[in-house]
Amino acid sequence: DVCLVGSEMCIRDRSLAMREQFLDGGPDVPLDAVLSRLDDQRPEVRAWAASALALRKKEGPAHAARLRSLLDDEVKDVQIAAAWALNQLGVETEKSKAIFDEAVREVRETASDE
């Protein structure tokens, strides 16, 4: 399983190729491909696309509005990925900071319980 840091979402087998394409490929993945995946039906793809956009320091900030819209996603892990991406691009908002801070707090609490 592959899990997003600070999240409960684990993605299995066939999605590993997507992970490699979006995260390991980073800036080499065409921007259009990343942007189109922000609206994918699968939450793991939306989260990975947000994370991939965070790696694009030059183009990423121009798409901050798309990332901000993911802060209201129905899946918490997508919200966390979008919040992290906004932080990485230097365009975080109070809402994104609150989402990310809550995720970090939850991870710390879970770690201290183990």
Residue frames as a rotation matrix with the C-alpha (Angstrom) as fourth column:
ASP 1
0.572 0.820 0.000 0.00
0.820 -0.572 0.000 0.00
0.000 0.000 -1.000 0.00
VAL 2
-0.621 -0.659 0.425 1.02
0.640 -0.739 -0.210 3.59
0.452 0.142 0.881 -0.60
CYS 3
0.352 0.763 -0.542 -0.30
0.934 -0.321 0.154 6.20
-0.056 -0.561 -0.826 1.80
LEU 4
0.273 -0.193 0.942 -0.30
0.199 -0.947 -0.252 9.96
0.941 0.256 -0.220 1.72
VAL 5
-0.732 -0.583 -0.354 1.60
0.493 -0.094 -0.865 11.39
0.471 -0.807 0.356 4.66
GLY 6
-0.935 0.355 0.005 -0.81
-0.235 -0.610 -0.757 12.40
-0.265 -0.709 0.653 7.39
SER 7
-0.190 0.913 -0.360 -3.71
-0.972 -0.122 0.203 10.64
0.141 0.389 0.911 5.82
GLU 8
-0.118 0.245 0.962 -5.65
-0.455 0.848 -0.272 7.44
-0.883 -0.470 0.011 6.09
MET 9
0.785 0.497 -0.369 -6.04
-0.527 0.225 -0.819 6.93
-0.324 0.838 0.439 2.35
CYS 10
-0.295 -0.842 0.452 -4.03
-0.277 0.528 0.803 4.02
-0.915 0.112 -0.389 1.02
ILE 11
0.480 0.377 -0.792 -3.87
-0.849 -0.026 -0.527 3.32
-0.220 0.926 0.307 -2.66
ARG 12
0.319 -0.293 0.901 -3.27
-0.096 0.936 0.339 -0.18
-0.943 -0.195 0.270 -3.91
ASP 13
-0.055 -0.511 0.858 -1.55
0.558 0.697 0.451 -1.93
-0.828 0.503 0.246 -6.81
ARG 14
0.114 0.041 0.993 -2.76
0.993 -0.019 -0.113 -0.52
0.014 0.999 -0.043 -10.11
SER 15
0.961 0.254 0.114 -2.63
0.250 -0.967 0.041 3.06
0.121 -0.011 -0.993 -8.88
LEU 16
0.398 -0.883 -0.250 1.11
0.415 -0.069 0.907 2.79
-0.818 -0.465 0.339 -8.27
ALA 17
-0.241 -0.460 0.855 1.79
0.970 -0.076 0.232 3.59
-0.042 0.885 0.464 -11.92
MET 18
0.584 0.522 0.621 -0.20
0.527 -0.826 0.199 6.80
0.617 0.211 -0.758 -11.49
ARG 19
0.884 -0.306 -0.354 1.82
0.210 -0.415 0.885 7.70
-0.418 -0.857 -0.302 -8.42
GLU 20
-0.066 -0.972 0.225 5.04
0.719 0.110 0.686 7.27
-0.691 0.208 0.692 -10.36
GLN 21
-0.091 0.072 0.993 3.73
0.919 -0.377 0.111 9.33
0.383 0.923 -0.032 -13.22
PHE 22
0.686 0.520 0.509 2.46
0.346 -0.849 0.400 12.22
0.640 -0.099 -0.762 -11.13
LEU 23
0.955 -0.297 -0.023 4.88
-0.106 -0.411 0.906 12.41
-0.278 -0.862 -0.423 -8.23
ASP 24
0.218 -0.938 0.268 8.10
0.485 0.342 0.805 10.84
-0.847 -0.046 0.530 -9.46
GLY 25
0.056 -0.134 0.989 7.65
0.990 -0.121 -0.072 12.41
0.130 0.984 0.126 -12.90
GLY 26
-0.130 -0.086 -0.988 7.13
0.622 -0.783 -0.013 15.80
-0.772 -0.616 0.155 -11.28
PRO 27
0.013 0.099 -0.995 7.75
-0.371 -0.923 -0.097 18.66
-0.928 0.371 0.024 -13.67
ASP 28
-0.905 -0.403 -0.138 8.21
-0.281 0.320 0.905 16.24
-0.320 0.858 -0.403 -16.59
VAL 29
-0.414 0.851 0.324 4.52
0.824 0.501 -0.263 15.32
-0.386 0.158 -0.909 -16.55
PRO 30
-0.650 0.190 0.736 2.65
0.439 -0.696 0.568 17.67
0.620 0.692 0.369 -18.92
LEU 31
-0.964 0.265 0.026 0.86
-0.194 -0.634 -0.749 20.40
-0.181 -0.727 0.662 -17.02
ASP 32
-0.297 0.903 -0.310 -2.39
-0.854 -0.106 0.509 19.66
0.426 0.416 0.803 -18.90
ALA 33
-0.155 0.186 -0.970 -2.29
0.093 0.980 0.173 16.08
0.983 -0.064 -0.170 -17.62
VAL 34
-0.857 -0.198 -0.476 -1.87
0.483 0.019 -0.876 17.24
0.183 -0.980 0.080 -14.04
LEU 35
-0.840 0.543 -0.013 -4.61
-0.517 -0.807 -0.285 19.87
-0.166 -0.232 0.958 -14.26
SER 36
-0.194 0.810 -0.553 -7.11
-0.668 0.304 0.679 17.49
0.718 0.502 0.482 -15.85
ARG 37
-0.339 0.001 -0.941 -6.58
0.402 0.904 -0.144 15.02
0.851 -0.427 -0.307 -13.01
LEU 38
-0.986 0.011 0.164 -7.62
-0.146 -0.519 -0.842 17.58
0.076 -0.855 0.514 -10.39
ASP 39
-0.224 0.975 0.008 -11.21
-0.968 -0.221 -0.117 16.77
-0.113 -0.034 0.993 -11.40
ASP 40
-0.664 -0.090 -0.742 -10.80
-0.347 0.916 0.200 12.99
0.662 0.390 -0.640 -11.64
GLN 41
0.431 0.901 -0.052 -13.53
-0.444 0.262 0.857 10.82
0.785 -0.346 0.513 -10.09
ARG 42
0.484 -0.319 -0.815 -10.97
0.639 0.765 0.080 8.93
0.598 -0.559 0.574 -8.02
PRO 43
0.996 -0.037 0.083 -9.89
-0.083 -0.740 0.667 10.81
0.037 -0.671 -0.740 -4.89
GLU 44
0.440 -0.896 0.068 -6.39
0.463 0.291 0.837 9.31
-0.770 -0.336 0.543 -4.93
VAL 45
-0.037 -0.413 0.910 -5.84
0.989 -0.146 -0.026 10.75
0.143 0.899 0.414 -8.41
ARG 46
0.717 0.327 0.616 -7.10
0.262 -0.945 0.197 14.19
0.646 0.020 -0.763 -7.34
ALA 47
0.912 -0.400 -0.091 -4.76
-0.002 -0.226 0.974 14.08
-0.410 -0.888 -0.207 -4.33
TRP 48
0.134 -0.916 0.377 -1.77
0.757 0.341 0.558 13.02
-0.640 0.211 0.739 -6.41
ALA 49
0.197 -0.013 0.980 -2.49
0.843 -0.507 -0.177 15.68
0.500 0.862 -0.089 -9.01
ALA 50
0.953 0.143 0.267 -2.55
-0.012 -0.862 0.507 18.33
0.302 -0.487 -0.819 -6.29
SER 51
0.637 -0.771 0.016 0.76
0.167 0.158 0.973 17.02
-0.753 -0.617 0.230 -4.98
ALA 52
0.034 -0.614 0.788 2.23
0.971 0.206 0.119 17.01
-0.235 0.762 0.604 -8.48
LEU 53
0.593 0.243 0.768 1.15
0.499 -0.859 -0.114 20.61
0.632 0.451 -0.631 -8.97
ALA 54
0.961 -0.251 -0.115 3.04
-0.020 -0.480 0.877 21.52
-0.275 -0.840 -0.467 -5.80
LEU 55
0.214 -0.935 0.284 6.26
0.659 0.353 0.664 20.42
-0.721 0.046 0.692 -7.53
ARG 56
0.023 -0.120 0.993 5.75
0.933 -0.353 -0.064 23.05
0.358 0.928 0.104 -10.23
LYS 57
-0.192 -0.186 -0.964 7.06
0.780 -0.625 -0.034 26.15
-0.596 -0.758 0.265 -8.47
LYS 58
-0.962 -0.204 -0.182 6.81
0.057 -0.800 0.597 28.33
-0.267 0.564 0.782 -11.60
GLU 59
-0.691 0.722 -0.037 3.39
-0.127 -0.071 0.989 27.30
0.712 0.688 0.141 -12.99
GLY 60
-0.542 0.464 -0.701 1.74
0.748 0.646 -0.150 26.07
0.383 -0.606 -0.698 -9.79
PRO 61
-0.727 0.253 -0.639 0.79
0.362 -0.649 -0.669 29.40
-0.584 -0.717 0.380 -8.19
ALA 62
-0.829 0.432 -0.354 -1.19
-0.557 -0.581 0.594 30.38
0.051 0.690 0.722 -11.30
HIS 63
-0.293 0.719 -0.630 -3.48
-0.113 0.628 0.770 27.43
0.949 0.297 -0.103 -10.54
ALA 64
-0.990 -0.132 0.040 -3.95
-0.045 0.029 -0.999 28.16
0.130 -0.991 -0.035 -6.84
ALA 65
-0.343 0.935 0.092 -7.68
-0.935 -0.330 -0.132 28.71
-0.093 -0.131 0.987 -7.36
ARG 66
0.207 0.371 -0.905 -8.03
-0.516 0.828 0.221 25.12
0.831 0.422 0.363 -8.59
LEU 67
-0.599 -0.494 -0.630 -6.18
0.276 0.611 -0.742 23.89
0.752 -0.618 -0.229 -5.50
ARG 68
-0.898 0.305 0.316 -8.29
-0.435 -0.518 -0.736 26.08
-0.060 -0.799 0.598 -3.22
SER 69
0.026 0.961 -0.277 -11.43
-0.924 0.129 0.360 24.49
0.381 0.246 0.891 -4.66
LEU 70
-0.007 -0.095 -0.995 -10.10
-0.002 0.995 -0.095 21.10
1.000 0.001 -0.008 -3.53
LEU 71
-0.922 -0.286 0.263 -10.07
-0.230 -0.144 -0.963 22.35
0.313 -0.948 0.067 0.07
ASP 72
-0.247 0.920 0.304 -13.84
-0.899 -0.101 -0.425 21.68
-0.361 -0.378 0.853 -0.05
ASP 73
-0.448 0.031 -0.894 -13.49
-0.562 0.768 0.308 18.22
0.696 0.640 -0.327 -1.58
GLU 74
0.610 0.779 0.144 -15.70
-0.643 0.382 0.663 15.54
0.462 -0.497 0.734 -0.04
VAL 75
0.718 -0.446 -0.535 -12.60
0.513 0.858 -0.026 13.42
0.471 -0.256 0.844 0.71
LYS 76
0.939 -0.307 -0.158 -10.42
-0.044 -0.562 0.826 14.65
-0.342 -0.768 -0.541 3.54
ASP 77
0.190 -0.933 0.307 -7.22
0.608 0.357 0.710 13.28
-0.771 0.052 0.634 1.97
VAL 78
0.112 -0.077 0.991 -7.77
0.922 -0.364 -0.133 15.41
0.371 0.928 0.031 -1.11
GLN 79
0.928 0.247 0.279 -8.23
0.116 -0.904 0.411 18.45
0.354 -0.349 -0.868 1.13
ILE 80
0.691 -0.718 -0.088 -4.95
0.123 -0.003 0.992 17.65
-0.713 -0.696 0.086 2.88
ALA 81
-0.026 -0.711 0.703 -3.07
0.920 0.258 0.295 17.22
-0.391 0.654 0.648 -0.41
ALA 82
0.389 0.240 0.889 -4.43
0.670 -0.737 -0.094 20.53
0.632 0.632 -0.448 -1.71
ALA 83
0.999 -0.032 0.016 -3.52
-0.033 -0.680 0.732 22.29
-0.012 -0.733 -0.681 1.54
TRP 84
0.365 -0.924 0.113 0.00
0.436 0.277 0.856 20.88
-0.823 -0.263 0.504 1.38
ALA 85
0.001 -0.336 0.942 0.33
0.999 -0.047 -0.018 21.94
0.050 0.941 0.336 -2.27
LEU 86
0.744 0.323 0.584 -0.78
0.331 -0.939 0.097 25.49
0.580 0.121 -0.806 -1.51
ASN 87
0.868 -0.485 -0.111 1.76
-0.031 -0.274 0.961 25.61
-0.496 -0.831 -0.253 1.30
GLN 88
0.130 -0.872 0.473 4.56
0.705 0.417 0.575 24.32
-0.698 0.259 0.668 -0.93
LEU 89
0.033 -0.043 0.999 3.73
0.928 -0.369 -0.047 26.90
0.371 0.928 0.028 -3.59
GLY 90
-0.834 -0.421 -0.357 3.75
0.543 -0.743 -0.391 29.74
-0.100 -0.520 0.848 -1.06
VAL 91
-0.707 0.654 0.269 0.10
-0.364 -0.663 0.655 30.62
0.606 0.365 0.707 -1.62
GLU 92
-0.645 0.465 -0.607 -1.55
0.692 0.692 -0.204 29.07
0.325 -0.552 -0.768 1.42
THR 93
-0.144 0.707 0.692 -4.72
-0.265 -0.702 0.661 30.51
0.953 -0.089 0.288 2.89
GLU 94
-0.430 0.065 0.901 -6.04
-0.903 -0.052 -0.427 30.48
0.019 -0.997 0.080 6.43
LYS 95
0.632 0.759 0.155 -8.29
-0.751 0.650 -0.116 27.57
-0.188 -0.043 0.981 5.46
SER 96
0.615 -0.457 -0.643 -5.47
-0.171 0.718 -0.675 25.53
0.770 0.525 0.363 3.89
LYS 97
-0.476 -0.813 0.335 -3.26
-0.496 -0.066 -0.866 26.17
0.726 -0.578 -0.372 6.88
ALA 98
-0.110 0.527 0.843 -6.03
-0.971 0.125 -0.205 25.04
-0.213 -0.841 0.498 9.26
ILE 99
0.856 0.430 -0.288 -6.62
-0.499 0.833 -0.239 21.83
0.137 0.348 0.927 7.26
PHE 100
0.269 -0.841 -0.469 -2.93
-0.089 0.463 -0.882 20.99
0.959 0.279 0.049 7.14
ASP 101
-0.525 -0.466 0.712 -2.35
-0.703 -0.235 -0.672 21.86
0.480 -0.853 -0.205 10.80
GLU 102
0.337 0.734 0.590 -5.26
-0.912 0.410 0.010 19.61
-0.235 -0.542 0.807 11.81
ALA 103
0.842 -0.063 -0.535 -3.83
-0.224 0.863 -0.453 16.73
0.491 0.501 0.713 9.76
VAL 104
-0.197 -0.980 -0.034 -0.42
-0.222 0.078 -0.972 17.15
0.955 -0.184 -0.233 11.40
ARG 105
-0.345 0.153 0.926 -2.04
-0.933 -0.164 -0.321 17.27
0.102 -0.975 0.199 14.83
GLU 106
0.719 0.688 0.099 -3.95
-0.691 0.723 -0.002 14.03
-0.073 -0.067 0.995 14.11
VAL 107
0.528 -0.614 -0.587 -0.78
-0.049 0.668 -0.743 12.28
0.848 0.420 0.322 12.97
ARG 108
-0.492 -0.750 0.441 1.05
-0.471 -0.196 -0.860 13.37
0.732 -0.631 -0.257 16.11
GLU 109
-0.005 0.582 0.813 -1.81
-0.991 0.106 -0.081 12.19
-0.133 -0.806 0.576 18.33
THR 110
0.886 0.320 -0.336 -1.92
-0.401 0.892 -0.210 8.84
0.232 0.321 0.918 16.56
ALA 111
0.149 -0.928 -0.342 1.84
-0.064 0.336 -0.940 8.46
0.987 0.162 -0.009 16.88
SER 112
-0.547 -0.371 0.750 1.77
-0.713 -0.262 -0.650 9.27
0.438 -0.891 -0.122 20.59
ASP 113
0.403 0.781 0.478 -0.99
-0.904 0.421 0.074 6.68
-0.143 -0.462 0.875 21.14
GLU 114
0.784 -0.096 -0.613 1.10
-0.233 0.870 -0.434 3.88
0.575 0.483 0.660 19.62
